[in-house]
């Protein structure tokens, strides 16, 4: 399943953050995707949990705000074999990326981003029994489109 191939899928996520300044935000994000391959038996879910920082390249009242992201990421691929049998493959990595926010109002913005996670899978968990494996290099690329809400209007 985790050979030198690319898999794709759709999913969703949520992110919550705190802006220390108009230019720097820290955040915690969670997202998941249902991944598919050419072989239906190899379908799996892929989850990312991130603790990161977002750096806005513009502040003030501009409607268009480009930004960059860097995050520490935990990843988990889950393969469901049915009959309550599933395998989790876990690992970590670093996420780099960027995006563009378009403010519709002082509190709402459309958010388009592209993130790449680079790292390895290092552990397999089967039925609560975990064991280390040789590192398996893996790259995740995510394209996101969403809506951002800011409880306090921008300065």
KAZIKA-V277250 format. One record per residue. N is the residue number from 0. SS is DSSP state (helix for helix, strand for strand, loop for the rest). Layout:
n->N ss->SS
n->N ss->SS
This chain:
n->0 ss->loop
n->1 ss->loop
n->2 ss->loop
n->3 ss->loop
n->4 ss->loop
n->5 ss->loop
n->6 ss->loop
n->7 ss->strand
n->8 ss->strand
n->9 ss->strand
n->10 ss->strand
n->11 ss->strand
n->12 ss->strand
n->13 ss->strand
n->14 ss->strand
n->15 ss->strand
n->16 ss->strand
n->17 ss->strand
n->18 ss->strand
n->19 ss->loop
n->20 ss->loop
n->21 ss->loop
n->22 ss->loop
n->23 ss->strand
n->24 ss->strand
n->25 ss->strand
n->26 ss->strand
n->27 ss->strand
n->28 ss->strand
n->29 ss->strand
n->30 ss->strand
n->31 ss->strand
n->32 ss->strand
n->33 ss->strand
n->34 ss->strand
n->35 ss->strand
n->36 ss->loop
n->37 ss->loop
n->38 ss->loop
n->39 ss->helix
n->40 ss->helix
n->41 ss->helix
n->42 ss->loop
n->43 ss->strand
n->44 ss->strand
n->45 ss->strand
n->46 ss->strand
n->47 ss->strand
n->48 ss->strand
n->49 ss->strand
n->50 ss->strand
n->51 ss->strand
n->52 ss->strand
n->53 ss->strand
n->54 ss->strand
n->55 ss->strand
n->56 ss->loop
n->57 ss->loop
n->58 ss->loop
n->59 ss->loop
n->60 ss->loop
n->61 ss->loop
n->62 ss->loop
n->63 ss->strand
n->64 ss->strand
n->65 ss->strand
n->66 ss->strand
n->67 ss->strand
n->68 ss->strand
n->69 ss->strand
n->70 ss->strand
n->71 ss->strand
n->72 ss->strand
n->73 ss->strand
n->74 ss->strand
n->75 ss->strand
n->76 ss->strand
n->77 ss->strand
n->78 ss->strand
n->79 ss->strand
n->80 ss->loop
n->81 ss->loop
n->82 ss->loop
n->83 ss->loop
n->84 ss->loop
n->85 ss->strand
n->86 ss->strand
n->87 ss->strand
n->88 ss->strand
n->89 ss->strand
n->90 ss->strand
n->91 ss->strand
n->92 ss->strand
n->93 ss->strand
n->94 ss->strand
n->95 ss->strand
n->96 ss->strand
n->97 ss->strand
n->98 ss->strand
n->99 ss->strand
n->100 ss->strand
n->101 ss->strand
n->102 ss->strand
n->103 ss->loop
n->104 ss->loop
n->105 ss->loop
n->106 ss->loop
n->107 ss->strand
n->108 ss->strand
n->109 ss->strand
n->110 ss->strand
n->111 ss->strand
n->112 ss->strand
n->113 ss->strand
n->114 ss->strand
n->115 ss->strand
n->116 ss->strand
n->117 ss->strand
n->118 ss->strand
n->119 ss->strand
n->120 ss->strand
n->121 ss->strand
n->122 ss->strand
n->123 ss->strand
n->124 ss->strand
n->125 ss->strand
n->126 ss->loop
n->127 ss->loop
n->128 ss->strand
n->129 ss->strand
n->130 ss->strand
n->131 ss->strand
n->132 ss->strand
n->133 ss->strand
n->134 ss->strand
n->135 ss->strand
n->136 ss->strand
n->137 ss->strand
n->138 ss->strand
n->139 ss->strand
n->140 ss->strand
n->141 ss->strand
n->142 ss->strand
n->143 ss->strand
n->144 ss->strand
n->145 ss->strand
n->146 ss->strand
n->147 ss->strand
n->148 ss->strand
n->149 ss->loop
n->150 ss->loop
n->151 ss->loop
n->152 ss->loop
n->153 ss->loop
n->154 ss->loop
